[in-house]
Amino acid sequence: MIARAWRWAALALLLAAAAALGGCAAQTETLRRAPPAGLGPRVELAATPFFPQTEYHCGPAALATVLAGLSVDATPERLGEEVFLPARTGTLQIEMIAGARRHGAVATRLPGTLEALLRELQAGHPVLVFQNLGLSWYPLWHYAVLIGYDLERAEVMLRSGTTERLVMSMRTLEHTWVRAGSWAFVALPPGQWPVTAEEKAVVEAAVGFERSAMPTHAAQATLAYRSALQRFPDSLSLRMGLGNVLYAAGDKNSAALAFEEAAQRHPDSAPAWMNLASTRAELGQRDAALAAARRAVGSGDATWAERAATLLASLEAQAKDSSAPR
């Protein structure tokens, strides 16, 4: 990541060259010509904390910036020990997201559009962005935190590097961000979600957070799933995830209800019926377990057919054994 003095000295030239070679900033021009409905002309999250980076540590500094905004006690130095990879002299994107989740935040990828970034800012969410501040043939990877925009002036404001309030043209942000893969995420407390988050990203974030939070923070993981289902109530993955986290926390009655809801909404899902059958069986609800297992077998899900049949045979054998005279 950018750090050495000579790199910062050359940055202005590289950015100018990048903008010149990048072609038309299509998204910027569209946003300026026809601002989307409901998008305000200007936003700046001035209260966003700032941590100037040290050498190669733009990742830990940017991550500390978004986490500190959530009142998480995580300094760049501490995060550097967790996410910085000396062999790469930088931080991988997967480590950035994992680092946020380890500290209790739900990190969710955003759609790859400039409009999505601006709408998150309007919602009060600083956005961690990944940029290539160099050229395609000479990349200079960099993490920064987007904190504001001005559509009339076509500018954005960032916490970046050693600059607390870096004003950059929106065109340049678009070029450098798109050249780095249009990668960005928002970190929020469990129960809250980015306003632009899509279902796939929410599922990935909820599952990732669950794996980081369990078993010590089951309530937080449960909250993440329940709040996600308020937005995407028909998501099979989210309902199964909720059932699994409730089951792991020892709340089998609530887990059974979650699996039942998943099965009812997705009757062709053998795993939903199988989880329901197994959980009902553990609760001593033999008839309900057998009924669910039969639905799993009859779901037509070829991938799970053998396992569903095995489960049904096992439950039928248990029922037969328990009803035999003693």
BELJOVEN-V841301 format. One record per helix or strand. SS is the DSSP state (H for helix, E for strand). FROM is the first residue (numbers start at 1). TO is the last residue. Records with the same first field share a line. If there is no record, write none. Layout:
SS: FROM-TO, FROM-TO
This chain:
H: 5-21, 26-33, 58-68, 76-83, 86-88, 93-102, 114-122, 170-179, 199-213, 218-231, 236-248, 252-265, 270-282, 286-297, 302-323
E: 42-44, 85-85, 90-90, 105-109, 127-132, 135-135, 138-138, 141-150, 155-160, 163-169, 184-189
